[in-house]
Amino acid sequence: MENQEIFWAVNIKYLRLRQKLSQEALAEKLGISRVKLNAHESGRTANPTIDDLINFSEFFRMSIDSLLKIDLSKLSEQKLKDLEEGSELFMKGHNIRVLAITVDSEEKENVEYVPVKAKAGYRSGYSDPEFLATLPKFNIPNLPRNGTFRMFPTVGDSMLPVPEGSDIVARYIQDWTKVKDETPCIVILKGDQDFVFKQVSINKDGTMLLQSFNKQYFAYTVPISEVIELWEYYSFHSKQLPEPQTDMQQLMKMLQEMQSEIKTLKSGAGIR
């Protein structure tokens, strides 16, 4: 078997020039020295570290696989944009989203809890086992075995009827192409944006639609490249008792049930 040609060095330089950045400017954005960046671009770094692979991948919105194996300079501008804005490689995430986990003494995965004060650190340490080791850990009975779970606190009233201050238990989503419309998720966003608990839908234009459960809040979209992680809702824990339904809420529930029954009857009768 012939050795696989690696395009890491030429791709890093090509993508930097495509964004019209100097080595000094890109190095500053990546949090590395210009000397180190120059070593990558000149091919003197034969085996980039995992941290470097993830760092460049997230900045350029390209999968690690693409950065290593594809000569990006040979692609059309449209193909490059497809790779950046929600391509199948990026959406599936197997090569760019590295999830660190912790296990107990019996080698079972823990459920880590991300307290409010740890949110800022989580964005930079979510793939760092040493950071995760500092988080509180739980073993929650009866969780499905086929998944990785984490617990996140909620802040604000945009997730009502889930009470404010609840803790959301959610399952990690690796492949975003399998997310169905209006899937309830904890969404971890880049920058100084807060973690949000929203109904998530993936748009074909490379954006993600985020809808609040509380209809007083407007829906909005974010570029998929701004999303670090998705965690699908599994359950929530709260000290608050659910409030009794109002007459209007009961009426709305009855109407929704009637609409569902009518739709089922029409479908069974072949009526459109």
HUJOHU-V530237 format. One record per run of one state. SS is the DSSP state (helix for helix, strand for strand, loop for the rest). FROM is the first residue (numbers start at 1). TO is the last residue. If there is no record, write none. Layout:
ss: <SS | SS>
from: <FROM | FROM>
to: <TO | TO>
//
This chain:
ss: <loop | helix | loop | helix | loop | helix | loop | helix | loop | helix | loop | helix | loop | helix | loop | helix | loop | strand | loop | strand | loop | strand | loop | helix | loop | helix | loop | strand | loop | strand | loop | strand | loop | helix | loop | strand | loop | strand | loop | strand | loop | strand | helix | strand | loop | helix | loop>
from: <1 | 8 | 19 | 23 | 31 | 34 | 42 | 50 | 61 | 64 | 70 | 72 | 75 | 77 | 85 | 88 | 93 | 103 | 104 | 109 | 110 | 111 | 115 | 116 | 126 | 129 | 133 | 136 | 139 | 149 | 154 | 167 | 174 | 176 | 179 | 183 | 190 | 196 | 203 | 207 | 212 | 220 | 224 | 227 | 238 | 247 | 270>
to: <7 | 18 | 22 | 30 | 33 | 41 | 49 | 60 | 63 | 69 | 71 | 74 | 76 | 84 | 87 | 92 | 102 | 103 | 108 | 109 | 110 | 114 | 115 | 125 | 128 | 132 | 135 | 138 | 148 | 153 | 166 | 173 | 175 | 178 | 182 | 189 | 195 | 202 | 206 | 211 | 219 | 223 | 226 | 237 | 246 | 269 | 272>
//
